[in-house]
Amino acid sequence: MSAVPDPGGTDASRPGAQGYAADWARAVRRLGFVPMSTDETERLLLAHTVRLAQALLAEEFSAAPAEEVGRALVEAHLTEPRILDWSVRALGEQLPQRVLPPDDLPPDLPVRVAALQGGLAAGFGRALRDRTFSQQERIARSAWQARDSVERALRDSEARFRAVFTGAVIGIGIAGIDGQIIDVNQSFADMLGYTPEELRQTNVASLFHPDDAAGMWEMYQELIEGKHDSVRVEKRYYRKDGSVVLTDLAVSLIRHDDGRPRFTVAMIEDITQRYELQQRLRFQALHDPLTGLPNRTLFFEKLGQVFADAGPEQRIGVCFLDLDGFKAVNDSLGHDLGDRLLVTIARRLSDCVIGQGHLVARMGGDEFVILVNGGEGIDDAVGVAELALAAVAAPVLVGDHQLAVSASVGVVECPASETSVSELMKAADTTLYWAKAEGRGRWAVYDPERSAADIARSALAAGLPAALDRGEFVVHYQPIVSLLDGSMLAVEALVRWAHPERGLVGPDRFIGLAEETGLIVRLGEWVLRQACRDARAWHREFPEAKLVVSVNLAARQADDPAIVDTVASALSRSGLPAELLQLELTESAVMGTAGEPLRSLYRLADLGVRLAIDDFGTGYSNLAYLRRLPIHCLKLAGPFVEGIRGDGGDSSPDHRDERIVDALVRLAHALELSVTAEAVETGEQAERLRALRCDTGQGRWFGPPAPADQITARLRGETTE
């Protein structure tokens, strides 16, 4: 058997496609008459298999290929109803697993499968009906025309017509132009639950469903008036027992030779089961199989309809709910108990809000969403969120386990005219993240300003790698001055981002992002190398100044096993003497350091590099541990220095801060460490720090961070603005 070309991406030569087609061929031959050889049948059905698979994988999905396959089955004379039943079931249960590539399945596969099943059934039914209609209408017309012309032809035609009329599986009825039924075949009578004799005494109008009666009678009147030669509609009829049957009805007008209407011939097919199948398939495609709630497809369909129907003043509210710690339940108790918990939560959510007309849907996993119907403000949406939280919070008994469950809810409520479906759900997702970040069992309301800040922050984070590659970062240097004689002994390297749109961005806006994303290692290495190059240039021009450059090391850099090699490489490439480089680490990064990070500190000290603790006094200071570290300098945290003023008595907060600074300076000197005071803003502060024997100061009083060329000018004794 040769492979069928597959331009859509499904390999028809794969055993899955061929095996599926072979099983299909065997079922067809088992269930009915097949006017083809086995090989011909398999080749035909393999081509149909490929076409269905291509339709499932198509970028722009359409059920039309399935309808064409259904029609092709009829054209191949594979018309046994059981063949259709097998084909529809196998399309849903077997074809995706056996034929489609497992790594390339579309996300809406169940919806596509359901649509193709309906399309296959529809195409099959329509083709069968069309063929029957065409044959029988032609015979019926022949019969009536032959009767008026030649008696013999009439008898022959009558015999042919009667054979089709009585033996047809489709219902056929003949009525006068007044609607009185003249004759029906047995299939017609069986379909409506009457005998043929009962129907011959009935007017067609009495069979119309009351909801369709007006429109059907108008259509019938137009037909008998000659405005149409035929009409075709889907129509409901009452059976004799009162039940309703849905039919596909085709009515043709038979005329006299002079063109006057004479009879109507109706051909009717019962499509109730096909319609119910389509409805079941639609329900399955639009509802979560575990909880029975509407799924995300149906939710977005309903939400889109709400937006489409919303007036200019109508408000829309959404509560996006996620269970807290559900993964732990699955991991500890198993997915079976986790599923039972989800079913219970889904039922509770539905019971607590559905009476108010709200829609509850499962978005997937442990996420649910409530569409607030008819709310008039944020308070209504918050009320729904609180009801949902209360329903979830009640203990849940699952098997032998009583579980305490909580949830987080993101609440969004606004006029429909101010948002869209995608924007509303994006805001709900963002707000849910806020609620979870603030703790369990709570709700959060969407704040546009906070969202804008988050978006800006995310944009900065996303732009960091490219900015580093493009060289958008610059290093500024803040002087560190001797409090004894006012000479500049060192500078601290502080990175800035020269953003092409936002201007010069300070480190407080992007250093945290760099640490979160891990880019801080690359960025910190770049700052280190640039600072070493600038310091080497100063040392070459002003060797007597012995200006030290101080560079901050983030905790992740300090923990990097390669940090010693990185520092050694920066010194080697720049030619800067190691004693002119100081590395600053935060107190929290140093205290408790053990293992490889501690060895790295000693190896850095062995290089000759100075080590300083930044923001000392703000964390937990293990003084005994500090004594054993290879530290050279303590930098006092800014809040202590800010408390030192030029006024106040013994009981003032200033004196308490002053005593703290005095104690810290004495401690550092006892440990043979130098002390740098940060955030020195006034001359009074500088004088008090000098009186407390603090070694150096840093802050606006001594000069703000400035580009390297301004430091060069200061070393030359030039005045800089």
Disulfide bonds with the S-S distance in Angstrom:
none
